[in-house]
Amino acid sequence: MCALDGTMDLLGKKWVLFTINAIGNHGSVRFKELYSELHGISPSTLSSILRQLESHGIVKRMSYAEIPPRVEYSLSENGLELRKAIIPLLVWASRQDGYSKMEKSCDPSQYIKVSF
């Protein structure tokens, strides 16, 4: 149960699943691309999530010694396995939009892209 608690603490945070999915959609992606894809996230929140995912071994951060400096993010092997596990959840959740009369339907600009 301890491993599950830690995993749920991380995955239960807003934007984490979307960030993992977005990185997986691209394979390798720069911060600015992620930020523009995740509508509504703040730069500081995205930075924090990326640091947390990196510290848990889910995301790899590659720095390139160029001018200007370039940093790209990709999923580790562990992150790729996690993404495979969460895609069904994301697909299921997307089907729920508008099903409940008590819930307001999402703005179409808030939908996420799930690639297999």
PyMOL commands that place a pseudoatom at each C-alpha (Angstrom):
pseudoatom trace, name=CA, resn=MET, resi=1, chain=A, elem=C, hetatm=0, pos=[0.000, 0.000, 0.000]
pseudoatom trace, name=CA, resn=CYS, resi=2, chain=A, elem=C, hetatm=0, pos=[2.910, 2.401, 0.595]
pseudoatom trace, name=CA, resn=ALA, resi=3, chain=A, elem=C, hetatm=0, pos=[3.875, 2.452, -3.086]
pseudoatom trace, name=CA, resn=LEU, resi=4, chain=A, elem=C, hetatm=0, pos=[0.257, 3.061, -4.051]
pseudoatom trace, name=CA, resn=ASP, resi=5, chain=A, elem=C, hetatm=0, pos=[-0.017, 5.946, -1.576]
pseudoatom trace, name=CA, resn=GLY, resi=6, chain=A, elem=C, hetatm=0, pos=[3.025, 7.674, -3.081]
pseudoatom trace, name=CA, resn=THR, resi=7, chain=A, elem=C, hetatm=0, pos=[1.819, 7.051, -6.608]
pseudoatom trace, name=CA, resn=MET, resi=8, chain=A, elem=C, hetatm=0, pos=[-1.635, 8.423, -5.869]
pseudoatom trace, name=CA, resn=ASP, resi=9, chain=A, elem=C, hetatm=0, pos=[-0.150, 11.467, -4.142]
pseudoatom trace, name=CA, resn=LEU, resi=10, chain=A, elem=C, hetatm=0, pos=[1.676, 12.281, -7.364]
pseudoatom trace, name=CA, resn=LEU, resi=11, chain=A, elem=C, hetatm=0, pos=[-0.964, 11.258, -9.914]
pseudoatom trace, name=CA, resn=GLY, resi=12, chain=A, elem=C, hetatm=0, pos=[-3.792, 12.865, -7.960]
pseudoatom trace, name=CA, resn=LYS, resi=13, chain=A, elem=C, hetatm=0, pos=[-2.393, 16.350, -8.514]
pseudoatom trace, name=CA, resn=LYS, resi=14, chain=A, elem=C, hetatm=0, pos=[-4.067, 18.503, -11.103]
pseudoatom trace, name=CA, resn=TRP, resi=15, chain=A, elem=C, hetatm=0, pos=[-2.252, 18.550, -14.463]
pseudoatom trace, name=CA, resn=VAL, resi=16, chain=A, elem=C, hetatm=0, pos=[-0.008, 15.525, -13.788]
pseudoatom trace, name=CA, resn=LEU, resi=17, chain=A, elem=C, hetatm=0, pos=[-1.924, 13.044, -15.971]
pseudoatom trace, name=CA, resn=PHE, resi=18, chain=A, elem=C, hetatm=0, pos=[-2.325, 15.636, -18.717]
pseudoatom trace, name=CA, resn=THR, resi=19, chain=A, elem=C, hetatm=0, pos=[1.388, 16.458, -18.616]
pseudoatom trace, name=CA, resn=ILE, resi=20, chain=A, elem=C, hetatm=0, pos=[2.387, 12.792, -18.865]
pseudoatom trace, name=CA, resn=ASN, resi=21, chain=A, elem=C, hetatm=0, pos=[-0.007, 12.308, -21.764]
pseudoatom trace, name=CA, resn=ALA, resi=22, chain=A, elem=C, hetatm=0, pos=[1.163, 15.437, -23.597]
pseudoatom trace, name=CA, resn=ILE, resi=23, chain=A, elem=C, hetatm=0, pos=[4.831, 14.443, -23.324]
pseudoatom trace, name=CA, resn=GLY, resi=24, chain=A, elem=C, hetatm=0, pos=[3.917, 10.954, -24.555]
pseudoatom trace, name=CA, resn=ASN, resi=25, chain=A, elem=C, hetatm=0, pos=[2.054, 12.410, -27.534]
pseudoatom trace, name=CA, resn=HIS, resi=26, chain=A, elem=C, hetatm=0, pos=[5.207, 14.226, -28.644]
pseudoatom trace, name=CA, resn=GLY, resi=27, chain=A, elem=C, hetatm=0, pos=[7.922, 11.782, -27.636]
pseudoatom trace, name=CA, resn=SER, resi=28, chain=A, elem=C, hetatm=0, pos=[10.259, 14.672, -26.871]
pseudoatom trace, name=CA, resn=VAL, resi=29, chain=A, elem=C, hetatm=0, pos=[8.989, 18.166, -26.203]
pseudoatom trace, name=CA, resn=ARG, resi=30, chain=A, elem=C, hetatm=0, pos=[10.212, 21.562, -25.073]
pseudoatom trace, name=CA, resn=PHE, resi=31, chain=A, elem=C, hetatm=0, pos=[8.708, 23.484, -22.161]
pseudoatom trace, name=CA, resn=LYS, resi=32, chain=A, elem=C, hetatm=0, pos=[7.101, 26.132, -24.363]
pseudoatom trace, name=CA, resn=GLU, resi=33, chain=A, elem=C, hetatm=0, pos=[5.338, 23.495, -26.484]
pseudoatom trace, name=CA, resn=LEU, resi=34, chain=A, elem=C, hetatm=0, pos=[3.986, 21.777, -23.374]
pseudoatom trace, name=CA, resn=TYR, resi=35, chain=A, elem=C, hetatm=0, pos=[2.875, 25.061, -21.892]
pseudoatom trace, name=CA, resn=SER, resi=36, chain=A, elem=C, hetatm=0, pos=[0.963, 26.033, -25.028]
pseudoatom trace, name=CA, resn=GLU, resi=37, chain=A, elem=C, hetatm=0, pos=[-0.694, 22.610, -25.259]
pseudoatom trace, name=CA, resn=LEU, resi=38, chain=A, elem=C, hetatm=0, pos=[-1.872, 22.485, -21.642]
pseudoatom trace, name=CA, resn=HIS, resi=39, chain=A, elem=C, hetatm=0, pos=[-4.441, 25.283, -21.738]
pseudoatom trace, name=CA, resn=GLY, resi=40, chain=A, elem=C, hetatm=0, pos=[-4.904, 26.906, -18.347]
pseudoatom trace, name=CA, resn=ILE, resi=41, chain=A, elem=C, hetatm=0, pos=[-1.733, 25.721, -16.605]
pseudoatom trace, name=CA, resn=SER, resi=42, chain=A, elem=C, hetatm=0, pos=[0.643, 28.332, -15.206]
pseudoatom trace, name=CA, resn=PRO, resi=43, chain=A, elem=C, hetatm=0, pos=[4.372, 28.225, -16.043]
pseudoatom trace, name=CA, resn=SER, resi=44, chain=A, elem=C, hetatm=0, pos=[5.274, 27.759, -12.372]
pseudoatom trace, name=CA, resn=THR, resi=45, chain=A, elem=C, hetatm=0, pos=[2.849, 24.850, -11.993]
pseudoatom trace, name=CA, resn=LEU, resi=46, chain=A, elem=C, hetatm=0, pos=[4.207, 23.176, -15.123]
pseudoatom trace, name=CA, resn=SER, resi=47, chain=A, elem=C, hetatm=0, pos=[7.784, 23.631, -13.882]
pseudoatom trace, name=CA, resn=SER, resi=48, chain=A, elem=C, hetatm=0, pos=[6.870, 22.123, -10.526]
pseudoatom trace, name=CA, resn=ILE, resi=49, chain=A, elem=C, hetatm=0, pos=[5.135, 19.130, -12.113]
pseudoatom trace, name=CA, resn=LEU, resi=50, chain=A, elem=C, hetatm=0, pos=[8.064, 18.489, -14.449]
pseudoatom trace, name=CA, resn=ARG, resi=51, chain=A, elem=C, hetatm=0, pos=[10.503, 18.574, -11.514]
pseudoatom trace, name=CA, resn=GLN, resi=52, chain=A, elem=C, hetatm=0, pos=[8.324, 16.150, -9.535]
pseudoatom trace, name=CA, resn=LEU, resi=53, chain=A, elem=C, hetatm=0, pos=[7.936, 13.774, -12.473]
pseudoatom trace, name=CA, resn=GLU, resi=54, chain=A, elem=C, hetatm=0, pos=[11.675, 13.896, -13.081]
pseudoatom trace, name=CA, resn=SER, resi=55, chain=A, elem=C, hetatm=0, pos=[12.443, 13.174, -9.408]
pseudoatom trace, name=CA, resn=HIS, resi=56, chain=A, elem=C, hetatm=0, pos=[10.122, 10.131, -9.547]
pseudoatom trace, name=CA, resn=GLY, resi=57, chain=A, elem=C, hetatm=0, pos=[11.853, 8.801, -12.657]
pseudoatom trace, name=CA, resn=ILE, resi=58, chain=A, elem=C, hetatm=0, pos=[8.836, 9.296, -14.914]
pseudoatom trace, name=CA, resn=VAL, resi=59, chain=A, elem=C, hetatm=0, pos=[10.229, 12.119, -17.049]
pseudoatom trace, name=CA, resn=LYS, resi=60, chain=A, elem=C, hetatm=0, pos=[13.723, 12.563, -18.463]
pseudoatom trace, name=CA, resn=ARG, resi=61, chain=A, elem=C, hetatm=0, pos=[15.124, 16.077, -18.849]
pseudoatom trace, name=CA, resn=MET, resi=62, chain=A, elem=C, hetatm=0, pos=[17.758, 16.567, -21.540]
pseudoatom trace, name=CA, resn=SER, resi=63, chain=A, elem=C, hetatm=0, pos=[19.793, 19.775, -21.607]
pseudoatom trace, name=CA, resn=TYR, resi=64, chain=A, elem=C, hetatm=0, pos=[21.684, 20.668, -24.758]
pseudoatom trace, name=CA, resn=ALA, resi=65, chain=A, elem=C, hetatm=0, pos=[24.756, 22.886, -24.619]
pseudoatom trace, name=CA, resn=GLU, resi=66, chain=A, elem=C, hetatm=0, pos=[23.626, 25.278, -27.324]
pseudoatom trace, name=CA, resn=ILE, resi=67, chain=A, elem=C, hetatm=0, pos=[23.147, 28.997, -27.553]
pseudoatom trace, name=CA, resn=PRO, resi=68, chain=A, elem=C, hetatm=0, pos=[20.419, 29.636, -26.602]
pseudoatom trace, name=CA, resn=PRO, resi=69, chain=A, elem=C, hetatm=0, pos=[20.222, 26.654, -24.242]
pseudoatom trace, name=CA, resn=ARG, resi=70, chain=A, elem=C, hetatm=0, pos=[17.694, 23.994, -25.173]
pseudoatom trace, name=CA, resn=VAL, resi=71, chain=A, elem=C, hetatm=0, pos=[15.900, 21.626, -22.788]
pseudoatom trace, name=CA, resn=GLU, resi=72, chain=A, elem=C, hetatm=0, pos=[13.625, 18.798, -23.872]
pseudoatom trace, name=CA, resn=TYR, resi=73, chain=A, elem=C, hetatm=0, pos=[11.443, 16.469, -21.838]
pseudoatom trace, name=CA, resn=SER, resi=74, chain=A, elem=C, hetatm=0, pos=[10.544, 12.875, -22.667]
pseudoatom trace, name=CA, resn=LEU, resi=75, chain=A, elem=C, hetatm=0, pos=[9.085, 9.924, -20.817]
pseudoatom trace, name=CA, resn=SER, resi=76, chain=A, elem=C, hetatm=0, pos=[11.423, 7.387, -19.238]
pseudoatom trace, name=CA, resn=GLU, resi=77, chain=A, elem=C, hetatm=0, pos=[10.702, 3.669, -19.665]
pseudoatom trace, name=CA, resn=ASN, resi=78, chain=A, elem=C, hetatm=0, pos=[8.801, 3.879, -16.383]
pseudoatom trace, name=CA, resn=GLY, resi=79, chain=A, elem=C, hetatm=0, pos=[6.897, 6.904, -17.697]
pseudoatom trace, name=CA, resn=LEU, resi=80, chain=A, elem=C, hetatm=0, pos=[5.980, 5.087, -20.908]
pseudoatom trace, name=CA, resn=GLU, resi=81, chain=A, elem=C, hetatm=0, pos=[4.557, 2.198, -18.859]
pseudoatom trace, name=CA, resn=LEU, resi=82, chain=A, elem=C, hetatm=0, pos=[2.618, 4.642, -16.697]
pseudoatom trace, name=CA, resn=ARG, resi=83, chain=A, elem=C, hetatm=0, pos=[1.216, 6.402, -19.755]
pseudoatom trace, name=CA, resn=LYS, resi=84, chain=A, elem=C, hetatm=0, pos=[-0.019, 3.084, -21.159]
pseudoatom trace, name=CA, resn=ALA, resi=85, chain=A, elem=C, hetatm=0, pos=[-1.810, 2.517, -17.862]
pseudoatom trace, name=CA, resn=ILE, resi=86, chain=A, elem=C, hetatm=0, pos=[-3.469, 5.958, -17.722]
pseudoatom trace, name=CA, resn=ILE, resi=87, chain=A, elem=C, hetatm=0, pos=[-4.642, 6.203, -21.350]
pseudoatom trace, name=CA, resn=PRO, resi=88, chain=A, elem=C, hetatm=0, pos=[-7.748, 4.061, -20.668]
pseudoatom trace, name=CA, resn=LEU, resi=89, chain=A, elem=C, hetatm=0, pos=[-8.584, 6.347, -17.738]
pseudoatom trace, name=CA, resn=LEU, resi=90, chain=A, elem=C, hetatm=0, pos=[-8.235, 9.459, -19.911]
pseudoatom trace, name=CA, resn=VAL, resi=91, chain=A, elem=C, hetatm=0, pos=[-10.377, 7.901, -22.654]
pseudoatom trace, name=CA, resn=TRP, resi=92, chain=A, elem=C, hetatm=0, pos=[-13.009, 6.855, -20.106]
pseudoatom trace, name=CA, resn=ALA, resi=93, chain=A, elem=C, hetatm=0, pos=[-13.056, 10.328, -18.544]
pseudoatom trace, name=CA, resn=SER, resi=94, chain=A, elem=C, hetatm=0, pos=[-13.462, 11.989, -21.949]
pseudoatom trace, name=CA, resn=ARG, resi=95, chain=A, elem=C, hetatm=0, pos=[-16.565, 9.869, -22.556]
pseudoatom trace, name=CA, resn=GLN, resi=96, chain=A, elem=C, hetatm=0, pos=[-18.113, 11.107, -19.311]
pseudoatom trace, name=CA, resn=ASP, resi=97, chain=A, elem=C, hetatm=0, pos=[-18.179, 14.736, -20.439]
pseudoatom trace, name=CA, resn=GLY, resi=98, chain=A, elem=C, hetatm=0, pos=[-21.783, 15.817, -20.726]
pseudoatom trace, name=CA, resn=TYR, resi=99, chain=A, elem=C, hetatm=0, pos=[-23.202, 12.516, -19.405]
pseudoatom trace, name=CA, resn=SER, resi=100, chain=A, elem=C, hetatm=0, pos=[-24.077, 13.912, -16.026]
pseudoatom trace, name=CA, resn=LYS, resi=101, chain=A, elem=C, hetatm=0, pos=[-26.777, 16.548, -15.869]
pseudoatom trace, name=CA, resn=MET, resi=102, chain=A, elem=C, hetatm=0, pos=[-25.188, 17.880, -12.689]
pseudoatom trace, name=CA, resn=GLU, resi=103, chain=A, elem=C, hetatm=0, pos=[-21.815, 18.545, -14.302]
pseudoatom trace, name=CA, resn=LYS, resi=104, chain=A, elem=C, hetatm=0, pos=[-21.120, 21.322, -16.742]
pseudoatom trace, name=CA, resn=SER, resi=105, chain=A, elem=C, hetatm=0, pos=[-19.640, 20.113, -20.023]
pseudoatom trace, name=CA, resn=CYS, resi=106, chain=A, elem=C, hetatm=0, pos=[-16.028, 21.077, -20.749]
pseudoatom trace, name=CA, resn=ASP, resi=107, chain=A, elem=C, hetatm=0, pos=[-15.160, 23.916, -23.041]
pseudoatom trace, name=CA, resn=PRO, resi=108, chain=A, elem=C, hetatm=0, pos=[-13.883, 22.268, -26.263]
pseudoatom trace, name=CA, resn=SER, resi=109, chain=A, elem=C, hetatm=0, pos=[-10.575, 24.146, -25.888]
pseudoatom trace, name=CA, resn=GLN, resi=110, chain=A, elem=C, hetatm=0, pos=[-9.984, 22.166, -22.684]
pseudoatom trace, name=CA, resn=TYR, resi=111, chain=A, elem=C, hetatm=0, pos=[-10.076, 18.723, -24.363]
pseudoatom trace, name=CA, resn=ILE, resi=112, chain=A, elem=C, hetatm=0, pos=[-6.838, 16.801, -24.457]
pseudoatom trace, name=CA, resn=LYS, resi=113, chain=A, elem=C, hetatm=0, pos=[-5.401, 14.826, -27.334]
pseudoatom trace, name=CA, resn=VAL, resi=114, chain=A, elem=C, hetatm=0, pos=[-4.717, 11.159, -26.629]
pseudoatom trace, name=CA, resn=SER, resi=115, chain=A, elem=C, hetatm=0, pos=[-2.485, 9.385, -29.142]
pseudoatom trace, name=CA, resn=PHE, resi=116, chain=A, elem=C, hetatm=0, pos=[-1.774, 5.670, -28.998]
for i in range(1, 116): cmd.bond("trace and resi %d" % i, "trace and resi %d" % (i + 1))
show_as sticks, trace
zoom trace
